[in-house]
Amino acid sequence: MQLRPLEKRDLPYIYKQENARRVMALWFEEPYTSFDELEILYDKHVLDQAERRFVIDVNDEFAGVVELVYIDNLHRNTEIQIIVEENFKGRD
């Protein structure tokens, strides 16, 4: 398993997660996003210093995402969000 930066090629997996009601219920957000909207958000935030997104990669398979949001370098804190794909939960 490794963490790598989120890339544009990962957007179909993110799209699937963001349109899953069970996943988005944890984020208190409406679960339906268009793919075009997702691409715009990616382009907007890819260089944002206050947010970082990483893919959990297991043998070249998308296993989930780790997000660091509201990064505050001065006070050295951040919010961590983790989503693990169902078929990777409970593995060693």
C-alpha positions as CSV (number, residue, x, y, z in Angstrom):
1,M,0.0,0.0,0.0
2,Q,1.2,3.5,-0.7
3,L,-0.2,7.0,-0.7
4,R,0.3,9.1,-3.8
5,P,-1.0,12.5,-4.9
6,L,-4.5,12.6,-6.4
7,E,-4.3,12.8,-10.2
8,K,-6.9,13.7,-12.8
9,R,-7.0,10.0,-13.9
10,D,-8.4,9.2,-10.4
11,L,-11.5,11.4,-10.9
12,P,-13.8,8.5,-12.0
13,Y,-13.2,6.8,-8.7
14,I,-13.8,10.1,-6.8
15,Y,-17.0,10.6,-8.8
16,K,-18.2,7.1,-7.7
17,Q,-17.5,7.9,-4.1
18,E,-19.1,11.4,-4.2
19,N,-22.3,9.9,-5.7
20,A,-22.6,7.1,-3.1
21,R,-25.2,8.2,-0.5
22,R,-23.6,5.9,2.2
23,V,-20.2,7.6,1.8
24,M,-21.4,11.2,1.5
25,A,-23.7,10.9,4.6
26,L,-20.5,11.0,6.6
27,W,-19.6,14.4,5.1
28,F,-23.1,15.8,5.6
29,E,-23.3,16.8,2.0
30,E,-25.7,16.0,-0.8
31,P,-24.4,12.9,-2.6
32,Y,-24.8,13.9,-6.2
33,T,-22.1,15.7,-8.1
34,S,-21.7,15.9,-11.9
35,F,-18.4,14.8,-13.4
36,D,-18.0,18.2,-15.0
37,E,-18.4,19.8,-11.6
38,L,-15.8,17.4,-10.2
39,E,-13.3,18.3,-12.9
40,I,-13.8,22.0,-12.2
41,L,-13.2,21.4,-8.5
42,Y,-10.1,19.4,-9.2
43,D,-8.6,22.1,-11.4
44,K,-9.5,24.8,-8.8
45,H,-7.9,23.0,-5.9
46,V,-5.0,21.1,-7.4
47,L,-2.5,23.8,-6.4
48,D,-4.4,25.0,-3.3
49,Q,-2.0,25.2,-0.3
50,A,-4.8,24.8,2.2
51,E,-5.8,21.3,0.9
52,R,-4.0,18.1,-0.1
53,R,-5.5,15.0,-1.5
54,F,-3.9,11.5,-1.8
55,V,-5.0,8.2,-3.2
56,I,-4.6,5.0,-1.3
57,D,-3.0,2.7,-3.9
58,V,-2.8,-1.0,-3.4
59,N,-1.0,-2.9,-6.2
60,D,-2.1,-0.2,-8.7
61,E,-5.7,-0.4,-7.6
62,F,-7.6,2.6,-6.2
63,A,-8.3,1.6,-2.6
64,G,-9.5,5.0,-1.2
65,V,-8.6,8.6,-0.6
66,V,-7.0,10.6,2.2
67,E,-7.7,14.3,2.3
68,L,-6.0,17.0,4.4
69,V,-8.2,20.1,4.5
70,Y,-8.2,23.4,6.3
71,I,-4.4,23.1,6.6
72,D,-3.1,25.7,9.0
73,N,0.7,25.9,8.8
74,L,0.9,28.6,11.4
75,H,-0.9,26.6,14.1
76,R,0.2,23.3,12.6
77,N,-3.2,21.6,12.4
78,T,-5.5,20.2,9.7
79,E,-8.6,18.1,9.3
80,I,-8.1,14.6,8.0
81,Q,-10.7,12.8,5.9
82,I,-10.3,9.1,4.9
83,I,-12.6,7.1,2.6
84,V,-11.7,3.4,2.0
85,E,-13.4,1.5,-0.8
86,E,-15.7,-1.3,0.4
87,N,-13.7,-4.1,-1.2
88,F,-10.6,-3.0,0.7
89,K,-12.1,-2.7,4.2
90,G,-11.1,-5.3,6.7
91,R,-8.0,-6.4,4.9
92,D,-4.6,-6.9,6.4
